[in-house]
Amino acid sequence: MVHPGGLLTPKEKPVPLKSISVTLSICEFVAGVSATLNYKNEEEVPLEAFFIFPMDEDSAVYSFEAMVDGKKIKAELQDKMTAHTNYENAIIRGHQAFLLEEDMCSRDVFCCNVGNLLPGSQAEVTLKYVQELPLEADGALRYVLPAVLNPRYQLSGCSEDSCLNMKTPVVSLEDLPYTISMVATISSQHGIDRIQSNCSLSPIEYLGDNKTSAQVSLADGHKFDRDVEFLIYYRAVHTPSVVVEMGESTTKSDGVLGDPAVMVTFYPNIPEAQPSIACGEFIFLMDCSGSMQSPISKQSKSQLRIDVAKETLILLLKSLPLGCYFNIYEFGSTYEAFFPNSVKYAQSTVEEALRRVKLMRANLRGTEILMALQHIYKQPSVPGHPLQVFVFTDGEVTDTFTVVREVKSHRLRHRCFSFGIGEGVSTSLVKGIARVSRGTSEFITGKERMQAKALRALKRSLQPVVDDVSLSWDLPDGLSAKMLSPEQTVLFRGQRLILYAQLTGTMPPAEATGAVCLKYTLQGESLENKVTFSLQPKLDANLTIHRLAAKSFLQTKDMGLRETAAGDKKDVLKVSMECGVISSHTAFIAVNKDLNKPIQGPLAPRDVPRPVLMYAAPVMQSLSPPRCGTGRRTHLSLGHRKEKKCTSLSEACLEKPKSRASAKKTNVETHGPVVEDNRLVELISLQKADGSWDLNEGLALVLGMKSEDIQAALTDKDANSSSWATVLAVLWLHDNAKDMDCEWELLERKAVAWIHIHAGSIRHELVKAAIAFMKSSADPAIFGP
């Protein structure tokens, strides 16, 4: 038997997708991306090729075109059902047709169909999109090109039209028959400090006297084993700005594209304030599905997702304020709450919760978060304690729109802080539930520490409420601003705020200026941030700001093809079609009518295979037979992996202290230090709910001393052993884990408050004696005046 040449799928058919090339252009905090899929039919029959790929949910896809044997075919954005019908009709008539659409159930998965690719024919399919880049706590801008699409758990009774239902050929990474290349250009008027990535890069070439631009490319040979991630550090990033973009003169005047659009960026200078007395009700929702047994990254000795999540949960529990209420849910195919209702934060309830956390396993099969959320929302509220929900998940769910809509329907009674764990997490789920509930979202990949991001979210949840948020404009007569962004009701300290508006009326002379002012109230004090800007609009052929404004609008209205309310659907279709930005109700279609050869029999379907990453954890599949809405199989899903299990710090016994592994500042090392020493987690576990530590063998092991020596060093007979132990524990934190103080700041605050109450008049002498005993370099001022 003679096999055809080239790499084959398991069905021994050549794969039509040969390569993916990406051009990335980042200007300040906006990314423009052009991705080209290169196809070639090496068979002797016409083909229909299908490719499923991930996309960040913030991406505004505005262009789709095909180049077939040298001829360019521009796609048109149509109503999704109309596009499907036109695609089918084109294929029947013997035309070539190309279809691009969002998945039925999730905004962060796209499907590309290439129909009637003739034998020997080549096609290039190019899509373009723009997106805002999120700002990290250390000032970095993060760009992620999703390359990993994990298998997503399919609920029984869920839509069968989702392309994620379909099974595709599976090959090893080494045998993946297509490649990816990427070239990036980065620019900022403030200058670039450095660029880091989790992937191997070519040498970075900086341009301009002040390094105002840089060029870099992905090293050859990159495989689809991780998302491609850049962290970009500018020399100045926290600068308020306003950009005015010229509209499209050929567009009708009553539409979004016809008038100038404005993008306003604020960094509200919200002062730090003490948390209010009413602490809140904290619900922690922990994903215990089978996929959480996978490592958080592909790097050597990477911890399992479930273990990192458990450690983070322990830290959060210890950092909660006295007087609050809490509960913990673990979910998978089923869910279970630790307590029948939220319980008051006390030593007994925290001990029981810690016991249950240490028993957690990633053994609850699928990811059915909806039922757990519905149960939480049915519980009675705790009077005077606003509800805050923390969700930890690897996001491998299919019914994303349904979950987001459920959270949105309860947005007035709670805020949701979400955390996406590992590669291939659903950005649509993680960002969606946070956005509609006025919370924040975080993603943890590579060597990043989940603990730091979780504590940042907890601090935000404890901030006093910012009231009376409003935006006012000072514009010349005859000119007004119409907001395109949703009304802003929540502001967090240290958070960037981006707003979009449309300028309507008569544009003034070029030298005219305008101003926009953000006003809000914090604990009775009125505050404001004001920016003055030029009203001279800038020309951008891609209409970047208009597209981003349209995307911002669509994210608030578009709840999926089946979930969107009728009134909102009308608005979604209008803005999507007018601005050329794809939505769940629209699709791009391109038809090459020059090819008009009737097809003899059905086209041969060819699914682009997905790679299987080594040590992949088992994923529960739906028992219902999958099918696609167009009657075709349409999938690529990129798997996840499972490596040798690392010791969980939340369960590890105490070991001899190890040295810290320092993070190398190279192109491929992007994240913070990997802490091998488990003493920090053990010390946190030993802290009591009121903030104190007992003097016992556990603490002595962490301190590396004998308990009798520690007791003997306490010479003041008026001091109790818990006060002495608590001072020693705080000093240990400053001497041994100072680089992670953002993780233990809240529990230290509780400890110092406890010392003030219980050490009394001997506090200063106790601190002085402890510093001498520990040979500590810590400043006594950390314990207050």
C-alpha positions in Angstrom: 0.0 0.0 0.0 1.4 3.4 -1.0 0.8 6.2 1.5 0.4 9.8 0.3 3.4 12.1 1.2 3.5 14.5 4.0 2.3 14.3 7.6 -1.0 12.4 8.0 -3.9 12.4 10.3 -4.7 9.0 12.0 -7.0 8.4 9.0 -3.9 8.7 6.8 -5.2 11.9 5.0 -2.9 14.9 4.5 -3.8 17.9 6.7 -4.7 20.9 4.6 -3.6 23.5 7.2 0.2 24.0 6.8 1.1 27.0 8.8 -0.1 29.9 10.9 1.7 33.3 10.8 0.9 36.1 13.2 1.8 39.8 12.9 1.5 41.7 16.2 1.6 45.4 16.6 1.3 46.9 20.1 1.0 50.7 20.5 0.8 51.8 24.1 -1.8 49.4 25.6 -3.7 48.4 22.5 -2.7 45.4 20.4 -3.5 44.9 16.7 -3.2 41.4 15.4 -3.2 39.9 11.9 -3.3 36.1 11.8 -3.0 34.1 8.5 -3.9 30.5 8.1 -2.2 28.9 5.1 -4.0 25.9 3.5 -3.0 23.6 0.6 -5.0 20.7 -0.8 -2.6 17.9 -1.6 -5.4 15.4 -2.3 -7.1 14.5 -5.6 -10.6 15.5 -4.4 -12.1 18.9 -3.4 -12.0 19.5 0.4 -13.8 21.2 3.1 -11.4 22.1 6.0 -12.3 22.9 9.5 -10.2 24.6 12.2 -11.2 25.5 15.7 -8.9 27.9 17.6 -9.0 29.9 20.9 -9.2 33.7 21.0 -9.1 36.1 24.0 -12.6 37.2 24.8 -11.7 40.9 24.6 -10.6 40.6 21.0 -12.6 42.7 18.5 -12.4 40.7 15.2 -13.1 43.2 12.4 -11.7 41.7 9.2 -11.7 38.4 7.4 -10.4 37.7 3.9 -9.1 34.9 1.8 -6.4 34.8 -0.9 -7.0 31.9 -3.3 -4.3 31.2 -5.9 -3.4 34.9 -6.0 -7.0 36.3 -5.8 -8.2 38.3 -2.7 -11.7 37.7 -1.5 -13.0 40.1 1.1 -15.5 38.7 3.6 -18.8 40.3 4.5 -20.3 40.4 8.0 -23.8 39.0 8.0 -26.4 37.7 10.4 -25.2 34.3 11.5 -28.1 32.3 10.2 -28.0 34.1 6.9 -24.2 33.5 6.7 -24.7 29.8 7.3 -27.4 29.6 4.6 -25.2 31.5 2.1 -22.2 29.3 2.9 -24.2 26.2 2.2 -25.7 27.6 -1.0 -22.2 28.7 -2.2 -20.8 25.2 -1.7 -23.8 23.6 -3.5 -23.3 25.9 -6.5 -19.6 24.9 -6.7 -18.2 28.2 -5.4 -15.4 28.4 -2.9 -16.6 29.7 0.4 -15.0 30.8 3.7 -16.8 31.1 7.0 -15.6 32.6 10.4 -17.8 32.6 13.5 -17.8 32.6 17.3 -18.7 29.3 18.9 -22.3 28.9 19.9 -21.5 28.6 23.6 -18.4 30.6 24.2 -17.0 34.0 23.0 -13.4 32.9 23.2 -13.6 30.0 20.7 -13.7 30.6 16.9 -14.4 28.2 14.0 -13.0 28.7 10.5 -14.5 26.7 7.6 -12.8 26.6 4.2 -15.1 25.1 1.6 -14.4 23.6 -1.8 -10.6 23.8 -1.8 -9.7 22.2 -5.2 -6.9 19.7 -5.7 -3.5 21.4 -5.7 -5.1 24.7 -4.7 -3.7 27.0 -2.0 -5.6 29.4 0.2 -4.5 32.0 2.8 -7.2 33.0 5.3 -6.4 36.2 7.3 -8.4 37.5 10.2 -7.6 40.8 12.0 -8.5 41.9 15.5 -7.7 44.6 18.1 -7.8 44.4 21.9 -7.0 46.3 25.1 -4.1 44.9 27.0 -4.6 44.2 30.7 -2.4 45.9 33.3 -0.6 43.8 35.9 0.1 44.8 39.4 3.8 45.4 38.7 3.0 47.8 35.8 3.4 45.2 33.0 1.1 45.0 30.1 0.2 41.5 29.2 -0.5 40.2 25.7 -1.5 36.5 25.3 -1.9 34.7 22.0 -4.0 31.8 23.0 -2.5 28.6 21.5 -4.0 26.1 23.9 -7.7 25.2 23.8 -8.4 22.6 26.5 -11.1 20.0 26.0 -14.2 21.5 27.7 -16.7 19.6 29.7 -20.1 19.3 27.9 -23.2 19.4 30.1 -25.9 16.9 29.2 -28.9 18.8 27.7 -26.5 21.7 26.6 -26.5 23.0 23.0 -25.3 20.3 20.6 -24.4 23.0 18.1 -21.2 23.9 19.8 -18.1 23.1 17.8 -16.5 22.1 21.0 -18.5 18.9 21.0 -16.7 17.4 18.1 -13.9 14.9 18.2 -10.9 15.6 16.1 -7.8 13.6 15.1 -5.1 13.6 17.8 -1.4 13.7 17.2 1.7 14.2 19.3 3.3 17.6 19.5 6.2 16.3 17.5 3.9 15.2 14.7 1.8 18.3 14.5 1.5 19.0 10.8 1.4 22.8 11.0 3.7 25.4 12.4 3.3 28.9 14.0 5.4 32.0 13.5 5.0 35.4 15.0 6.6 38.8 14.5 5.9 41.6 17.0 6.4 45.4 16.9 6.0 47.3 20.2 6.0 51.0 20.6 5.4 53.6 23.3 6.1 57.3 23.4 7.3 56.8 27.0 10.0 54.3 26.1 10.2 50.6 26.6 12.0 49.3 29.7 12.0 45.6 28.9 10.0 42.8 27.3 9.7 39.3 28.7 8.0 36.1 27.4 7.3 32.6 28.4 8.5 31.4 25.0 11.9 31.5 23.3 12.3 34.7 21.3 14.8 36.0 18.8 17.1 38.7 20.2 15.0 41.9 20.9 15.9 44.8 18.7 15.2 48.2 20.3 14.8 51.2 18.0 14.8 55.0 18.7 17.0 57.1 21.0 14.8 56.3 24.0 13.9 52.8 23.1 10.5 54.0 22.0 10.0 50.9 19.8 11.1 47.3 19.6 10.9 44.3 17.3 11.0 40.7 18.3 9.9 37.4 16.9 9.0 33.9 18.2 11.9 31.5 17.8 11.6 28.8 15.2 10.1 25.5 16.3 7.4 26.7 18.7 4.9 24.0 19.4 1.4 24.4 20.7 2.2 23.4 24.2 1.5 26.8 25.8 -0.1 30.1 25.1 2.3 32.7 23.7 2.7 35.5 26.3 4.4 38.8 26.4 4.9 41.0 29.4 5.8 44.6 28.3 7.2 47.1 30.7 7.1 50.8 29.7 9.1 53.5 31.5 5.8 55.2 32.3 2.5 53.6 32.2 0.2 55.2 34.9 -0.5 58.3 32.8 -4.1 59.4 32.1 -4.7 60.0 28.4 -7.4 60.8 25.9 -7.3 59.8 22.2 -9.7 61.1 19.6 -10.1 59.1 16.4 -11.6 60.4 13.2 -14.7 58.7 12.0 -15.4 57.2 8.6 -16.8 59.9 6.3 -18.5 57.4 4.0 -20.6 56.0 6.9 -24.1 57.3 7.7 -24.0 60.1 10.2 -26.3 58.4 12.8 -24.0 55.4 13.3 -21.1 54.7 15.5 -18.4 54.8 12.8 -19.5 58.1 11.3 -18.5 60.4 14.2 -15.2 60.7 16.0 -14.7 58.2 18.9 -12.9 58.9 22.1 -10.9 56.5 24.3 -10.4 57.9 27.9 -7.9 56.2 30.2 -7.9 57.0 33.9 -5.8 55.7 36.8 -8.0 56.9 39.6 -5.9 58.2 42.5 -8.0 56.5 45.2 -6.4 56.9 48.6 -5.9 53.9 50.8 -8.6 53.6 53.4 -9.3 51.2 56.3 -11.9 48.5 55.7 -15.3 49.2 57.0 -16.6 47.4 60.1 -19.2 45.5 58.1 -16.7 42.9 56.7 -18.8 40.9 54.4 -19.7 37.4 53.5 -17.0 35.5 51.5 -17.8 32.5 49.4 -14.9 30.5 47.9 -15.9 28.3 44.9 -13.2 25.8 44.2 -13.0 23.8 40.9 -12.3 20.1 41.8 -12.9 18.7 38.4 -10.5 16.1 36.9 -8.7 18.7 34.8 -7.5 20.4 37.9 -5.2 17.5 38.4 -3.0 18.9 35.6 0.1 20.9 36.2 -0.3 24.7 36.2 2.4 24.9 33.6 4.6 22.7 31.4 7.8 23.8 33.3 9.7 21.2 35.2 8.4 20.4 38.7 5.3 22.5 38.2 2.7 22.1 40.9 -0.7 20.7 40.1 -3.5 23.2 39.7 -5.5 21.8 42.6 -2.5 22.0 45.0 -1.8 25.6 44.1 -5.4 26.4 44.5 -5.5 24.8 48.0 -2.5 26.7 49.2 -4.1 29.9 48.0 -7.3 29.1 49.8 -5.5 28.5 53.1 -3.9 31.9 52.7 -7.2 33.6 52.0 -8.8 31.9 55.0 -6.1 33.2 57.3 -6.3 36.7 55.8 -10.1 37.1 56.3 -11.0 39.8 58.9 -12.6 39.1 62.2 -16.4 39.5 62.2 -17.0 38.3 58.7 -18.9 35.2 57.5 -17.6 32.6 55.0 -18.2 29.3 53.3 -16.4 27.1 50.8 -17.8 25.1 47.9 -16.1 22.4 45.9 -17.6 21.7 42.5 -17.2 19.4 39.5 -20.0 17.2 38.1 -21.6 17.8 41.5 -21.0 20.3 44.3 -20.7 20.3 48.0 -20.6 23.1 50.6 -18.4 22.9 53.7 -21.2 24.3 55.9 -25.0 24.3 55.3 -24.9 28.1 55.4 -22.1 30.7 55.7 -20.6 30.6 59.2 -19.0 33.3 61.4 -15.3 33.5 61.2 -13.9 31.9 64.3 -11.2 29.5 65.4 -13.5 26.5 65.3 -14.9 27.2 61.9 -11.6 28.0 60.4 -10.1 24.8 61.8 -12.9 22.7 60.3 -12.5 24.5 56.9 -8.7 23.9 56.9 -9.3 20.2 57.6 -11.7 20.0 54.7 -9.3 21.9 52.4 -6.5 19.5 53.0 -8.8 16.7 52.0 -9.7 18.3 48.6 -9.0 16.3 45.5 -9.5 16.9 41.8 -11.8 14.0 41.6 -15.3 15.5 40.8 -15.1 14.8 37.1 -16.7 17.5 34.9 -16.9 21.3 35.4 -20.5 22.1 36.2 -20.2 25.5 37.9 -23.7 26.6 37.2 -25.5 24.5 39.8 -23.1 25.6 42.5 -23.6 29.2 41.7 -27.4 28.8 41.6 -27.3 27.2 45.1 -25.2 30.1 46.4 -27.7 32.6 45.1 -30.6 30.8 46.7 -29.1 31.1 50.2 -30.3 33.9 52.5 -28.1 37.0 52.7 -26.3 37.8 56.0 -27.6 41.2 57.0 -25.0 43.9 56.9 -22.4 41.7 55.1 -22.2 42.2 51.4 -21.6 39.0 49.4 -18.3 38.5 47.7 -17.7 35.3 45.6 -14.2 34.1 44.7 -14.2 31.6 41.9 -11.1 29.4 41.2 -11.3 27.3 38.0 -9.3 26.2 35.0 -12.4 27.3 33.0 -13.0 24.1 31.0 -16.8 24.6 30.7 -18.9 24.7 27.6 -22.1 26.6 28.7 -20.2 29.9 29.2 -23.0 32.3 28.2 -25.5 30.5 30.5 -23.1 30.9 33.5 -22.3 34.5 32.8 -26.0 35.3 32.4 -26.8 33.7 35.8 -24.1 35.8 37.5 -25.3 38.9 35.8 -28.9 38.3 37.0 -27.6 38.6 40.6 -25.1 41.4 40.1 -26.9 43.8 42.5 -26.4 41.6 45.5 -22.8 40.4 45.0 -19.4 40.9 43.4 -17.4 38.1 41.8 -13.6 37.8 41.7 -12.5 35.1 39.3 -9.2 33.3 38.8 -8.3 31.3 35.7 -5.7 28.6 36.4 -3.3 27.2 33.9 -3.0 27.2 30.1 -6.0 27.2 27.9 -8.4 28.6 30.5 -11.6 30.1 29.1 -11.2 33.8 29.1 -14.8 34.2 28.2 -15.9 32.5 31.5 -13.3 34.1 33.8 -13.5 37.6 32.5 -17.2 37.4 31.8 -18.4 36.6 35.4 -16.1 39.2 36.9 -17.2 41.9 34.4 -21.0 41.5 34.8 -20.7 41.4 38.6 -18.4 44.4 38.9 -15.5 42.4 40.2 -12.0 41.6 38.8 -10.4 38.7 37.0 -6.9 37.3 37.2 -5.0 34.6 35.2 -2.3 32.4 36.6 0.2 30.7 34.2 3.8 29.7 34.2 5.7 30.5 37.4 3.2 33.2 38.5 2.1 32.9 42.1 -1.6 32.6 42.5 -1.4 33.7 46.1 -0.3 37.3 45.3 -3.1 37.8 42.8 -5.7 36.3 45.1 -4.7 38.5 48.0 -4.9 41.5 45.7 -8.5 40.6 44.9 -9.2 40.1 48.6 -7.8 43.6 49.4 -10.1 45.0 46.7 -13.1 43.3 48.1 -12.3 44.8 51.5 -12.0 48.3 50.2 -14.6 50.8 51.3 -17.3 51.3 48.6 -16.7 54.2 46.1 -20.0 56.0 45.7 -21.5 58.5 43.3 -19.3 57.6 40.3 -19.9 60.1 37.4 -18.2 61.3 34.3 -18.6 64.9 33.1 -17.4 66.5 29.8 -16.3 70.1 29.2 -16.6 70.6 25.4 -17.1 73.6 23.0 -20.6 74.7 22.1 -22.3 72.5 19.6 -20.3 69.4 20.5 -21.4 66.6 22.9 -20.3 63.2 24.1 -22.4 60.1 24.0 -21.1 57.2 26.1 -20.5 53.9 24.4 -19.1 52.1 27.5 -21.4 50.8 30.2 -22.0 53.0 33.3 -19.1 52.7 35.7 -20.3 51.9 39.2 -17.3 50.3 40.8 -13.7 51.7 41.2 -10.8 49.9 42.8 -7.6 51.4 44.1 -4.7 50.8 41.7 -7.1 49.9 38.8 -7.0 51.3 35.3 -10.3 52.5 33.9 -10.9 52.7 30.1 -14.0 54.5 28.8 -15.3 55.0 25.2 -17.5 57.8 23.9 -18.8 59.2 20.6 -18.5 62.9 19.8 -21.5 64.2 18.0 -22.1 67.7 16.6 -19.8 70.2 15.0 -16.1 69.6 15.4 -14.2 72.8 16.4 -11.0 74.2 14.9 -7.8 72.1 15.3 -6.4 74.1 18.2 -9.5 73.5 20.4 -9.4 71.5 23.5 -11.8 69.6 25.7 -11.8 68.1 29.2 -13.3 65.1 30.9 -13.6 64.6 34.7 -14.1 61.5 36.7 -15.8 62.2 40.0 -16.5 59.9 42.9 -17.0 59.8 46.7 -15.0 57.8 49.2 -16.1 57.7 52.9 -17.9 61.0 52.5 -15.0 62.8 50.7 -15.5 64.0 47.2 -12.6 63.2 44.8 -12.0 63.8 41.1 -9.5 63.1 38.3 -9.5 65.5 35.3 -7.8 65.2 31.9 -7.5 68.0 29.3 -7.1 66.8 25.7 -6.8 68.1 22.1 -10.0 67.8 20.0 -8.0 67.3 16.8 -9.0 63.7 15.7 -6.3 61.3 14.5 -6.7 59.2 11.4 -6.5 55.4 11.8 -7.4 53.3 8.7 -8.3 50.4 11.0 -10.6 52.5 13.1 -9.1 50.9 16.2 -10.8 53.0 18.8 -14.2 52.6 17.1 -13.8 48.8 17.0 -12.8 48.7 20.7 -15.7 50.9 21.6 -18.0 48.6 19.7 -16.5 45.6 21.5 -17.1 47.2 24.8 -20.7 47.8 23.9 -21.2 44.2 22.6 -19.7 42.7 25.8 -22.5 44.3 27.9 -25.3 43.3 25.6 -24.3 40.0 23.9 -25.1 37.0 26.0 -24.8 34.4 23.2 -27.0 33.3 20.3 -29.6 31.6 22.6 -29.3 33.7 25.8 -29.5 37.3 24.6 -32.7 39.2 25.3 -34.7 40.2 22.2 -34.2 43.9 22.7 -30.5 43.5 23.3 -30.2 41.3 20.2 -31.4 44.1 18.0 -28.8 46.5 19.4 -26.1 43.8 19.1 -26.9 43.2 15.4 -27.0 46.9 14.6 -23.6 47.7 16.2 -21.9 44.5 15.1 -22.9 44.9 11.4 -22.3 48.7 11.3 -18.8 48.5 13.0 -17.8 45.2 11.4 -17.0 43.6 14.7 -18.1 40.0 15.0 -20.6 38.9 17.7 -22.3 35.7 18.6 -25.2 36.8 16.3 -23.0 37.5 13.2 -20.4 35.7 11.1 -18.0 36.6 8.3 -18.5 34.9 5.0 -16.4 35.2 1.8 -17.4 33.6 -1.5 -15.3 33.1 -4.6 -17.9 33.2 -7.4 -15.2 32.9 -10.1 -15.1 29.2 -9.3 -18.3 27.8 -10.6 -17.7 24.1 -11.1 -20.5 21.9 -9.9 -19.3 19.4 -7.2 -19.5 15.7 -8.1 -20.7 14.3 -4.8 -20.0 15.6 -1.3 -16.9 17.4 -0.3 -14.3 15.4 1.6 -14.3 16.9 5.2 -10.9 17.3 6.8 -10.6 18.3 10.5 -7.3 19.9 11.4 -5.9 17.6 14.2 -5.2 18.8 17.7 -2.0 18.0 19.5 -2.1 15.8 22.6 0.3 17.1 25.2 2.2 14.5 27.2 0.7 13.1 30.4 -2.7 14.6 29.6 -5.2 14.2 32.4 -8.5 12.4 31.6 -11.4 14.7 30.7 -15.0 13.7 31.1 -16.8 13.7 27.7 -20.5 14.2 27.1 -22.6 11.0 26.7 -24.8 12.7 24.2 -23.9 12.3 20.5 -22.1 15.4 19.2 -23.1 17.2 16.1 -22.5 20.6 14.6 -25.1 23.2 13.7 -24.2 23.1 10.0 -24.1 19.3 9.9 -20.3 19.3 9.7 -17.5 18.3 12.1 -15.6 21.5 12.8 -13.0 21.1 15.5 -9.6 21.7 16.9 -9.1 21.7 20.6 -5.6 21.9 22.1 -5.1 19.6 25.1 -3.6 20.0 28.5 -0.9 18.0 30.2 -0.1 16.2 33.4 3.4 15.9 34.8 4.9 14.2 37.8 3.0 15.3 40.8 4.8 17.8 43.1 4.5 17.8 46.8 1.6 20.0 47.9 2.7 22.7 50.3 -0.7 22.7 51.9 -0.1 19.1 53.1 3.6 18.8 53.2 5.4 18.0 56.4 8.1 20.3 57.6 11.5 19.8 56.0 14.9 21.2 56.4 14.9 24.7 54.9 15.9 24.9 51.2 17.3 27.8 49.3 15.0 29.9 47.2 15.3 29.4 43.4 15.8 32.8 41.9 14.0 33.7 38.7 16.3 34.5 35.8 15.5 37.7 33.9 15.7 36.3 30.4 13.4 36.2 27.5 11.9 32.9 28.5 11.7 33.5 32.3 8.9 35.9 32.9 7.5 35.4 36.4 8.4 35.6 40.0 10.5 33.3 42.2 9.6 29.7 42.7 9.6 29.1 46.4 10.7 25.6 47.4 10.7 26.3 51.1 7.3 25.2 52.5 7.8 26.9 55.9 5.8 30.0 54.8 2.7 28.0 54.1 3.2 26.0 57.3 3.6 29.2 59.4 0.4 30.6 57.8 -1.5 27.4 58.6 -0.5 27.7 62.3 -1.9 31.2 62.7 -5.2 31.3 64.6 -8.3 33.1 63.4 -7.7 36.1 65.8 -4.3 36.7 64.3 -2.1 35.1 67.0 0.2 32.1 67.1 0.7 29.6 69.9 4.1 28.7 71.1 4.3 25.0 70.1 6.5 22.5 68.3 5.0 23.4 64.9 6.1 27.0 65.3 9.5 25.9 66.6 10.1 23.8 63.5 9.3 26.8 61.2 11.6 29.0 63.2 14.3 26.3 63.1 14.7 26.3 66.9 13.8 24.2 69.9 10.6 25.1 71.7 12.4 25.0 75.1 15.0 27.5 73.9 12.2 29.8 72.6 10.4 29.6 75.9 13.6 30.2 77.9 14.3 33.4 75.9 11.0 34.9 77.3 12.3 36.5 80.4 9.5 38.9 81.1 7.1 37.2 83.5 4.3 39.6 82.5 4.3 38.4 78.9 2.3 35.4 77.8 3.7 32.8 75.5 1.2 33.6 72.6 2.3 37.3 72.6 5.9 36.2 72.4 5.2 33.6 69.7 3.2 36.1 67.6 6.0 38.7 67.7 8.5 36.0 66.6 6.3 34.8 63.8 5.9 38.4 62.4 9.6 38.9 62.6 10.2 35.6 60.7 7.9 36.8 57.9 10.0 40.0 57.5 13.3 38.2 57.6 12.5 35.2 55.4 9.6 36.1 53.1 9.9 39.8 52.6 9.7 39.4 48.8 6.2 38.0 49.2 4.9 40.5 51.7 1.9 41.2 49.4 0.7 37.7 50.2 0.9 37.9 54.0 0.1 41.6 54.5 -3.4 41.1 55.7 -2.7 38.3 58.2 0.3 40.4 59.5 -2.1 43.2 60.0 -4.3 41.0 62.2 -1.3 39.8 64.1 -0.1 43.3 64.9 -3.6 44.3 66.0 -3.7 41.3 68.3 -0.3 42.2 69.8 -1.5 45.7 70.5 -4.4 44.4 72.5 -2.8 41.6 74.4 0.9 42.6 74.9 -0.2 46.0 76.4 2.5 48.1 78.0 5.3 45.6 77.6 4.9 45.5 73.8 8.0 47.6 73.0 10.2 45.5 75.4 8.8 42.3 73.9 9.6 43.4 70.4 13.1 44.5 71.4 13.8 41.2 73.1 12.4 39.2 70.1 14.6 41.1 67.6 17.7 40.4 69.7 16.7 36.7 70.1 16.0 36.2 66.4 19.0 38.3 65.3 16.4 40.0 63.1 17.0 42.9 60.8 13.4 44.0 60.9 12.4 47.5 61.8 10.6 47.6 65.2 8.2 50.2 63.6 6.4 47.3 61.9 4.6 46.8 65.2 3.4 50.4 65.3 4.3 53.3 67.5 
